[in-house]
Amino acid sequence: MHGITLTHAPADWEVLQQTDGAAEVTLKGSYVVHPAAVEVGVEHVRPVFRVMRESDNTCVIPWTEMNHATNEDFSGTFIHSFSLPAGGLYRIDTSLETKSIVPELTWMYRGDCVLHLGVGNLFIIAGQSNASGYSRDYAFDPPSLDVHLFRNRSRWDLASHPMNESTLAGSLPNEEMGIPGISPYLSFGRNFATLSGCPVGLIQTSLGGSPLSRWLPDGGDLYGNLIDKIHLTGGKYAGILWYQGCSDTTPEYAFSYKSRFTEFVSAVRKAVGYEIPFFTFQLNRQIGGLHDGCWGAVREAQRQAARDLSEVYILPTTNCALSDGIHNSAHANVMLGEKLSHLCAHVLLGAQEFFAPELIGTELVSATVLKLTFSHMALGFTIYSGSGKDSGFYLEDEDGEILITELHSSREEKNSLRLFLERMPGRNTKLSFCWEADPTRIPPTDEVTYLPPLSFYQLPILEQ
């Protein structure tokens, strides 16, 4: 074919990770002069490119000559790199500028194009069913031209649900057995694109039902698939979006979750060569789930990982509705995606803080009143029920459970709650919050962010 043929270029719909507001683009290819031009006579040829903004066809980079080598028959090859500012969507045009021996006659011959290219932020989706999207009900969560997806078929596309479908993908470790639905991450991408002002690219690697063991570097097939996708999509990312843990809520695995998750984080960071951020969710619930203490242990491990590991962040999900016995509803996932976008905007863009309240102190202010103090409070608590049984808090000592009769919050102490107890705590008092497989559906929330406190499990709270 005459004109420009690209042999290496960004793919249609691809999003390139920006660094300091731009991304490096490399074009490689070959060119051939049209026979009609050769017949008339050619003085010289120049392979050129330009970048156009697709929304209005304005020029971002005008026609620019590419570095090239020309043969005697005016064919040749080229390789050229340039910086493209964050934004898009862009179109890259190429052309073979051919100067005739006839005075003032120049042809601009055809060239290959790259369509719907964005420069913005890339995120890898990893985890199990709530990451894949298993809400089977419905919610308004439309595609956006600013959110693109590297599908399981290893091609970039406009992002849309279901995001973990595997058409034309062959056999993959993260191929779903069933049909996934709405996940949190299209909503996340759409909102983060608005907050950041540039496109979002999502790379899907999650799998419903997957235990953490399949994400570990020592033979984990999902870990291997994640690393493969990293190599296929450029190697630079804004973060990993992780939502997993339900499959590890058993006595065999729950109490080692933190050490194994730490191994996973370390392995991924070693593979990519930098401290990539992890943005995570604590577990929601399972109706009729077993092993309450194991659910508490996994949530506690997730809380501790965000506290102890650098660049690991977490949001709670215990105030989210379900679409079945264990999977978030579509509306809940849309909400979680929006909230996650605000967390990422704070961490990555310096926007307003969006952390969940976290317990930082306890004080027995009287024999039967326990004061709890929380960090990351934007204003004060919204209490949906003042009844102790609805609060989500559970207190125990060596003599057993200490019933909580009431839960109070006051405007004078905006970052605190008071638990009114049936009796005075004794030795080895421990406090838990939203720890069961199916905890309270109405936990207190911050009045501004509507985030409940992070769940915790069996924290020693009083000096003995």
C-alpha positions in Angstrom: 0.0 0.0 0.0 1.2 3.5 -0.9 1.7 6.2 1.7 2.3 5.5 5.4 1.9 2.1 7.1 2.3 2.0 10.9 3.9 -1.0 12.4 4.1 0.3 15.9 1.8 2.9 17.5 -0.8 3.2 20.3 -3.9 1.2 19.7 -7.3 2.7 18.9 -9.1 3.5 22.2 -5.8 3.1 24.2 -5.2 5.3 27.2 -1.5 6.2 27.9 -0.4 6.9 31.5 0.5 10.5 31.9 3.6 11.6 33.9 3.8 15.2 34.8 1.0 16.0 32.4 2.2 14.2 29.3 3.0 10.8 27.8 5.7 9.8 25.4 4.4 8.4 22.1 6.5 6.4 19.6 5.5 5.8 15.9 7.3 3.3 13.7 6.5 2.2 10.2 7.3 2.3 6.5 6.3 4.3 3.5 6.0 3.9 -0.3 5.4 6.6 -2.9 2.4 6.2 -5.1 3.4 4.9 -8.6 1.7 7.9 -10.3 4.0 10.2 -8.4 7.1 8.2 -9.4 5.9 8.3 -13.0 5.6 12.2 -12.9 8.9 12.5 -11.1 9.7 12.9 -7.4 12.2 15.4 -5.9 11.9 14.2 -2.2 9.5 12.6 0.3 8.9 13.3 4.0 6.8 11.1 6.3 4.8 13.4 8.6 2.3 13.2 11.4 -0.1 15.4 13.2 -2.4 15.1 16.3 -6.0 16.3 16.2 -8.5 16.7 19.0 -11.5 14.5 18.0 -14.1 16.6 19.7 -13.7 19.6 17.4 -11.0 18.6 14.9 -8.6 21.3 16.2 -4.9 20.8 15.8 -2.9 19.8 18.9 0.4 19.1 17.0 0.7 20.4 13.4 2.2 18.3 10.6 5.7 17.4 11.8 8.4 15.5 9.9 9.4 12.2 11.4 12.9 10.8 11.6 13.3 8.6 8.6 15.6 6.8 6.1 14.8 6.9 2.4 15.8 4.4 -0.3 16.6 5.3 -3.9 13.0 4.5 -5.0 11.7 6.9 -2.4 10.4 4.1 -0.1 11.7 3.9 3.5 11.2 3.5 7.2 10.7 5.9 10.1 10.7 6.0 13.9 9.7 9.0 15.8 8.9 9.8 19.4 7.0 12.9 20.7 5.3 14.2 23.9 1.5 14.3 23.9 -0.2 16.4 26.6 -2.7 14.8 29.0 -6.2 14.9 27.6 -8.0 13.7 24.5 -9.6 12.1 22.8 -7.0 12.5 20.1 -6.5 11.3 16.5 -3.1 10.7 15.1 -2.9 11.3 11.3 0.1 10.3 9.2 0.9 11.3 5.7 3.6 11.0 3.1 4.4 14.5 1.9 5.8 14.0 -1.7 7.4 16.9 -3.6 7.2 16.6 -7.3 9.9 17.7 -9.8 7.1 19.8 -11.2 7.3 23.2 -9.6 4.9 24.0 -6.8 3.4 20.5 -6.9 3.2 18.5 -3.7 1.0 15.5 -2.9 -0.1 14.6 0.7 -0.6 10.9 0.4 -2.7 8.8 2.7 -1.4 7.3 6.0 -2.6 5.1 8.8 -4.5 6.7 11.7 -4.8 6.1 15.4 -8.3 6.8 16.7 -9.8 7.7 20.1 -6.4 7.9 21.9 -6.3 9.3 25.4 -3.6 10.5 27.7 -4.6 10.2 31.4 -4.5 7.6 34.1 -4.4 3.8 34.0 -5.8 1.5 36.8 -5.7 -2.2 37.1 -8.8 -4.0 38.4 -8.0 -7.0 40.6 -9.8 -9.1 43.1 -12.9 -11.3 43.1 -16.6 -11.1 42.3 -17.4 -7.6 43.6 -14.4 -6.4 41.5 -15.6 -8.3 38.4 -19.1 -6.9 39.0 -21.7 -9.5 40.1 -24.6 -7.2 40.7 -27.4 -8.6 38.6 -29.9 -5.8 39.2 -29.8 -2.4 37.4 -28.6 1.1 37.8 -27.9 4.1 35.5 -24.2 3.7 34.8 -23.6 4.5 31.1 -20.4 4.4 29.1 -18.4 7.5 28.7 -16.0 8.4 25.9 -13.5 9.3 28.7 -13.3 5.7 30.1 -11.7 3.0 28.1 -11.2 -0.7 28.9 -8.4 -3.2 28.0 -10.8 -6.2 27.6 -9.9 -9.8 28.2 -9.6 -10.2 24.4 -6.4 -8.1 24.8 -7.8 -5.1 22.9 -8.6 -1.6 24.0 -12.3 -0.6 23.7 -14.9 1.8 25.1 -15.6 0.7 28.6 -19.0 -0.8 29.3 -20.6 -3.5 31.5 -20.0 -6.3 31.8 -16.3 -5.5 32.1 -15.1 -9.0 32.7 -16.7 -10.7 29.7 -14.3 -12.9 27.7 -15.5 -12.8 24.1 -12.7 -13.8 21.7 -10.4 -14.1 24.7 -9.6 -17.8 24.5 -8.9 -19.5 27.8 -7.8 -17.1 30.5 -7.2 -17.6 34.3 -9.8 -14.8 35.0 -12.5 -16.2 32.7 -15.8 -16.1 34.5 -18.0 -19.2 34.7 -21.1 -17.0 34.8 -22.2 -13.7 33.4 -21.0 -10.7 35.4 -23.0 -7.5 35.7 -22.3 -4.0 37.0 -19.0 -3.4 38.9 -17.9 -0.2 40.8 -15.3 0.7 38.2 -17.1 2.2 35.3 -18.6 4.7 37.7 -15.1 5.2 39.2 -13.6 5.9 35.8 -16.3 8.3 34.8 -16.1 10.3 38.0 -12.3 10.2 38.2 -12.1 11.4 34.6 -14.2 14.4 35.6 -12.1 15.1 38.7 -8.8 14.7 36.9 -9.8 16.4 33.6 -8.3 13.6 31.5 -9.3 10.1 30.3 -9.1 6.9 32.4 -8.0 3.5 31.2 -9.0 0.3 33.0 -7.3 -3.1 32.8 -9.5 -6.0 34.0 -7.9 -9.0 35.7 -10.3 -9.9 38.5 -12.2 -13.2 38.9 -15.3 -14.0 40.9 -14.7 -16.4 43.8 -10.9 -16.2 43.6 -9.0 -16.7 46.9 -5.9 -14.7 47.7 -3.7 -17.7 47.1 -4.3 -17.4 43.3 -3.0 -13.8 43.5 0.4 -14.8 45.1 3.6 -14.9 43.1 4.4 -18.6 44.0 2.4 -20.2 41.3 -0.7 -18.1 41.5 -2.3 -18.1 38.0 -4.2 -14.8 38.5 -0.9 -13.2 39.7 0.7 -14.4 36.4 -2.2 -13.1 34.4 -2.0 -9.7 36.1 1.7 -9.4 35.4 1.1 -10.4 31.7 -1.5 -7.6 31.4 1.0 -5.2 32.9 3.5 -6.0 30.2 0.8 -5.7 27.5 -0.4 -2.3 28.6 2.7 -0.3 29.1 3.9 -0.9 32.7 3.0 2.5 34.2 -0.2 3.0 36.2 -1.8 5.3 38.6 -2.9 2.5 40.8 -4.4 -1.0 41.4 -8.1 -1.2 42.4 -8.3 -4.2 44.7 -11.6 -5.7 46.1 -11.2 -9.3 47.5 -11.4 -11.3 50.6 -14.8 -13.2 50.9 -13.1 -16.4 49.8 -10.6 -16.2 52.6 -13.1 -15.9 55.5 -12.4 -19.4 56.8 -10.4 -20.5 59.8 -7.7 -21.9 57.5 -6.9 -18.5 55.8 -8.5 -15.6 57.6 -5.8 -15.0 60.2 -2.9 -15.0 57.7 -4.6 -12.6 55.3 -2.5 -9.6 56.2 0.9 -11.4 55.7 -0.3 -12.9 52.4 -1.7 -9.6 51.1 1.6 -7.9 52.0 3.4 -10.6 50.0 1.1 -9.8 47.0 1.6 -6.1 47.2 5.4 -6.5 47.5 5.5 -8.9 44.5 3.5 -6.6 42.2 5.6 -3.6 43.1 8.8 -5.6 42.4 7.4 -6.6 39.0 6.5 -3.0 38.0 9.6 -1.5 39.5 8.0 1.2 41.6 5.6 1.7 44.6 2.3 1.5 42.8 -0.6 2.6 45.0 -3.3 0.1 46.0 -6.9 1.4 46.5 -8.9 -1.2 48.4 -12.3 -1.9 49.8 -13.1 -3.7 53.1 -15.5 -6.6 52.8 -19.3 -5.9 52.9 -21.3 -8.9 54.1 -22.8 -12.3 53.5 -26.4 -13.1 54.5 -26.2 -16.2 56.6 -22.5 -16.4 56.3 -20.4 -18.6 58.5 -17.4 -17.9 60.7 -18.2 -14.4 62.1 -14.7 -14.2 63.6 -13.1 -14.9 60.3 -15.0 -12.1 58.6 -13.8 -9.9 61.4 -10.2 -11.0 61.1 -10.1 -10.4 57.3 -11.7 -6.9 57.7 -9.2 -6.2 60.5 -6.3 -7.4 58.3 -7.5 -5.1 55.5 -7.6 -2.1 57.9 -4.2 -2.9 59.3 -2.7 -3.2 55.7 -3.9 0.3 54.9 -2.4 1.5 58.1 0.9 -0.3 58.0 1.8 -0.5 54.3 2.8 2.6 52.4 0.6 3.7 49.5 -2.3 1.3 50.5 -5.7 3.0 51.0 -9.1 1.6 52.0 -12.8 2.4 52.0 -15.5 0.6 54.0 -18.6 -0.9 52.3 -20.8 -2.0 55.2 -23.5 0.5 54.4 -24.0 -0.9 50.9 -27.0 -2.8 49.8 -26.8 -6.3 48.2 -28.3 -7.8 45.1 -28.2 -11.3 46.4 -26.7 -13.0 49.5 -23.2 -11.6 49.1 -22.8 -9.3 46.1 -23.3 -5.6 46.1 -26.3 -4.1 44.4 -25.8 -2.2 41.2 -26.7 1.1 42.9 -24.2 0.3 45.7 -21.4 -0.4 43.1 -22.2 2.9 41.3 -21.9 4.7 44.7 -18.7 2.9 45.6 -17.1 3.8 42.3 -18.0 7.5 43.0 -16.6 7.4 46.5 -13.4 5.6 45.3 -12.9 8.4 42.7 -12.8 10.9 45.6 -10.3 8.9 47.5 -8.1 8.6 44.5 -8.5 12.3 43.7 -7.2 13.1 47.2 -4.2 10.7 47.0 -3.3 11.4 43.4 -4.4 14.9 42.7 -4.3 16.6 46.1 -8.0 17.1 46.3 -10.0 17.3 49.5 -9.4 14.4 52.0 -11.7 11.5 51.6 -10.7 8.9 54.2 -13.1 6.9 56.3 -13.4 7.5 60.1 -11.0 5.3 62.0 -10.9 4.6 65.7 -7.9 6.2 67.4 -8.8 6.3 71.1 -11.0 5.0 73.9 -11.7 6.4 77.3 -14.0 5.1 80.1 -15.5 8.4 81.2 -17.6 6.8 83.8 -18.2 3.2 85.1 -20.6 2.5 82.2 -19.9 5.1 79.5 -17.2 4.4 76.9 -16.0 7.3 74.7 -14.6 6.5 71.3 -12.5 9.0 69.3 -12.1 8.8 65.6 -9.7 10.3 63.0 -10.7 11.6 59.5 -14.0 13.1 60.6 -15.2 15.8 58.2 -17.9 17.0 60.5 -19.8 14.7 62.9 -21.7 11.4 62.9 -25.1 10.7 61.6 -26.7 8.1 63.9 -29.5 6.1 62.3 -30.5 4.3 65.4 -29.4 5.1 69.0 -30.1 1.5 70.0 -27.0 -0.4 71.1 -28.0 -3.5 69.2 -28.1 -1.6 65.9 -24.8 0.2 66.5 -22.4 -2.4 65.1 -20.2 -2.2 68.2 -19.5 -5.3 70.3 -17.8 -5.2 73.6 -16.5 -8.2 75.6 -14.3 -9.0 78.6 -13.3 -12.1 80.5 -16.9 -12.4 81.8 -18.4 -12.3 78.3 -20.4 -9.8 76.3 -21.0 -6.4 77.7 -24.3 -5.2 76.3 -24.4 -1.7 74.8 -27.7 -0.1 75.6 -27.4 3.2 73.7 -25.2 5.1 71.2 -24.8 8.9 71.4 -23.1 11.6 69.3 -22.9 15.3 70.2 -22.1 18.5 68.3 -19.7 19.4 71.0 -17.5 16.3 70.4 -17.9 15.9 66.6 -15.2 13.2 66.2 -16.5 11.0 69.0 -19.2 8.5 70.0 -20.3 7.4 73.4 -21.4 3.9 74.2 -23.6 3.4 77.2 -23.0 0.0 78.8 -25.1 -2.4 80.9 -22.2 -3.0 83.2 -18.6 -1.8 83.9 -15.9 -3.4 81.7 -13.6 -5.8 83.4 -10.2 -7.4 82.5 -9.1 -8.0 78.9 -11.8 -5.8 77.4 -12.0 -5.9 73.6 -14.0 -3.9 71.2 -15.1 -4.8 67.7 -17.1 -3.0 65.0 -19.0 -4.4 62.0 -17.1 -7.6 62.4 -19.7 -10.3 61.7 -20.4 -12.0 58.4 -23.6 -10.0 58.4 -23.1 -6.9 60.5 -25.5 -4.0 61.1 -27.0 -2.4 58.0 -27.2 1.0 59.7 -23.7 1.9 61.0 -23.1 5.5 61.9 -21.6 7.6 59.1 -19.7 10.8 58.8 -22.2 13.6 58.0 -20.2 14.9 55.0 -18.7 11.8 53.3 -21.4 9.3 54.4 -18.6 6.8 55.1 -19.0 4.6 58.1 -16.0 3.9 60.3 -13.6 1.2 59.1 -14.5 -2.2 60.6 -12.2 -3.5 63.3 -12.0 -6.7 65.3 -11.1 -7.4 69.0 -9.1 -4.3 69.7 -7.8 -4.2 73.4 -9.2 -0.8 74.6 -8.6 -0.4 78.3 -5.3 -0.8 80.2 -5.5 -3.5 82.7 
